[in-house]
Amino acid sequence: MEFSMYELIWAIINFLIFFGVIRLVFWKPIIKMLEDRRQAVIENIARAEEAKAEAERLRQEYEQQLQAAREESKEIINKAVKMADETRGRLLNDARGEADRIMERAQRSIREEKDKALAELREEVASLAVLAAERVIEKEINEADHKHFVRQVIDEVGEVQ
């Protein structure tokens, strides 16, 4: 198989014509298609970066809201604890006051009962003393003497206490 120079030149010319036709017919559409593809890739990258930036902004906003919610919950808890302490203190003071009033009423009631019992005891002692004196004297004491004697015994019993 021998190639002649003429065939070689003719093959080169055919190749150049073929290359020229391809370039004229297909070169611009291929370059345009590649440029469009490059532009689409650039736009996709830009949209991805925008989406990433938006996601980061949303993440930071979420973290700020979460932090604000945590601070608000701490504040609510602190207020609740403070209110509970104030309520507990108020209830303790009320209970102490009520206990003091009950004790005072009980002491007053005890004093009144004691005074009443002592008065009854004085009268009983006076009556017994009068009866004993009547028997000793063996005479009947009139009403005025009886009252005078009772008062005198009551006064003496009162001084003993």
C-alpha positions as CSV (number, residue, x, y, z in Angstrom):
1,M,0.0,0.0,0.0
2,E,1.6,3.0,-1.2
3,F,0.4,6.5,-0.8
4,S,1.2,9.0,-3.3
5,M,1.8,12.6,-2.7
6,Y,-1.2,13.5,-4.7
7,E,-3.5,11.4,-2.4
8,L,-1.9,12.9,0.7
9,I,-2.4,16.5,-0.5
10,W,-5.9,15.6,-1.5
11,A,-6.6,14.0,2.0
12,I,-5.2,17.1,3.7
13,I,-7.4,19.4,1.6
14,N,-10.4,17.2,2.3
15,F,-9.6,17.3,6.0
16,L,-9.3,21.1,5.9
17,I,-12.6,21.5,4.0
18,F,-14.3,19.1,6.4
19,F,-12.9,21.0,9.4
20,G,-14.0,24.3,7.8
21,V,-17.5,23.1,7.3
22,I,-17.7,21.6,10.7
23,R,-16.4,24.9,12.2
24,L,-18.9,27.0,10.3
25,V,-21.8,24.7,10.8
26,F,-21.2,23.1,14.2
27,W,-18.6,25.3,16.0
28,K,-20.8,28.2,17.1
29,P,-23.7,25.9,18.3
30,I,-21.2,23.7,20.2
31,I,-19.5,26.8,21.8
32,K,-23.0,28.3,22.5
33,M,-24.1,25.0,24.1
34,L,-20.9,24.9,26.2
35,E,-21.3,28.5,27.2
36,D,-24.9,27.9,28.2
37,R,-23.8,24.9,30.2
38,R,-21.1,27.0,31.9
39,Q,-23.6,29.7,32.6
40,A,-26.1,27.2,34.1
41,V,-23.3,25.8,36.3
42,I,-22.4,29.3,37.5
43,E,-26.1,30.1,38.2
44,N,-26.5,26.8,40.1
45,I,-23.4,27.5,42.2
46,A,-24.8,31.0,42.9
47,R,-28.2,29.7,43.9
48,A,-26.5,27.0,46.1
49,E,-24.5,29.7,47.8
50,E,-27.6,31.9,48.3
51,A,-29.4,28.8,49.7
52,K,-26.5,28.2,51.9
53,A,-26.4,31.8,53.1
54,E,-30.2,31.7,53.7
55,A,-29.8,28.4,55.6
56,E,-27.1,30.0,57.8
57,R,-29.2,33.1,58.4
58,L,-32.2,30.9,59.4
59,R,-29.9,28.8,61.6
60,Q,-28.7,31.9,63.4
61,E,-32.2,33.2,63.7
62,Y,-33.3,29.9,65.1
63,E,-30.4,29.9,67.6
64,Q,-31.3,33.5,68.7
65,Q,-34.9,32.5,69.1
66,L,-33.9,29.4,71.1
67,Q,-31.6,31.5,73.3
68,A,-34.4,34.0,73.8
69,A,-36.8,31.2,74.7
70,R,-34.2,29.8,77.2
71,E,-33.8,33.2,78.8
72,E,-37.5,33.7,79.0
73,S,-38.0,30.3,80.6
74,K,-35.3,31.1,83.1
75,E,-37.0,34.4,83.9
76,I,-40.4,32.7,84.2
77,I,-38.9,30.1,86.6
78,N,-37.1,32.8,88.6
79,K,-40.4,34.7,88.9
80,A,-42.3,31.5,89.9
81,V,-39.7,30.7,92.6
82,K,-39.8,34.3,93.9
83,M,-43.6,34.2,94.0
84,A,-43.5,30.9,95.7
85,D,-41.1,32.3,98.3
86,E,-43.3,35.3,98.8
87,T,-46.4,33.2,99.1
88,R,-44.7,30.8,101.5
89,G,-43.5,33.8,103.7
90,R,-46.9,35.4,103.6
91,L,-48.6,32.1,104.6
92,L,-46.1,31.5,107.4
93,N,-46.7,35.0,108.7
94,D,-50.4,34.5,108.5
95,A,-50.1,31.1,110.3
96,R,-47.9,32.6,113.0
97,G,-50.4,35.5,113.5
98,E,-53.3,33.1,113.7
99,A,-51.4,30.9,116.1
100,D,-50.6,33.9,118.2
101,R,-54.2,35.0,118.2
102,I,-55.3,31.4,119.2
103,M,-52.8,31.3,122.0
104,E,-53.9,34.8,123.2
105,R,-57.5,33.7,123.2
106,A,-56.7,30.5,125.0
107,Q,-54.6,32.3,127.6
108,R,-57.4,34.9,128.1
109,S,-60.0,32.0,128.4
110,I,-57.7,30.2,130.9
111,R,-57.3,33.4,133.0
112,E,-61.1,34.0,132.9
113,E,-61.8,30.4,134.0
114,K,-59.1,30.7,136.7
115,D,-60.6,33.9,138.0
116,K,-64.1,32.5,137.9
117,A,-62.9,29.3,139.7
118,L,-61.1,31.4,142.3
119,A,-64.2,33.6,142.8
120,E,-66.3,30.5,143.3
121,L,-63.8,29.0,145.6
122,R,-63.6,32.2,147.7
123,E,-67.4,32.3,148.0
124,E,-67.4,28.6,149.0
125,V,-64.6,29.1,151.5
126,A,-66.4,32.1,152.9
127,S,-69.7,30.2,153.1
128,L,-67.9,27.3,154.9
129,A,-66.2,29.7,157.2
130,V,-69.4,31.4,158.1
131,L,-71.0,28.0,158.7
132,A,-68.1,27.0,160.8
133,A,-68.2,30.3,162.7
134,E,-72.0,29.9,163.3
135,R,-71.5,26.5,164.7
136,V,-68.7,27.7,166.9
137,I,-70.6,30.7,168.1
138,E,-73.8,28.7,168.0
139,K,-75.8,31.6,167.1
140,E,-77.4,32.7,163.9
141,I,-75.7,35.5,162.2
142,N,-77.9,38.1,160.6
143,E,-77.7,39.0,156.9
144,A,-75.6,42.1,157.3
145,D,-73.1,40.3,159.6
146,H,-73.0,37.5,157.1
147,K,-72.2,39.7,154.1
148,H,-69.6,41.6,156.2
149,F,-67.9,38.4,157.2
150,V,-68.0,37.0,153.7
151,R,-66.4,40.1,152.3
152,Q,-63.7,40.0,155.0
153,V,-62.9,36.3,154.2
154,I,-62.9,37.0,150.4
155,D,-60.5,39.9,151.0
156,E,-58.2,37.7,153.1
157,V,-58.3,34.8,150.6
158,G,-57.6,37.3,147.8
159,E,-54.5,38.6,149.7
160,V,-53.2,35.1,150.0
161,Q,-53.0,34.6,146.3
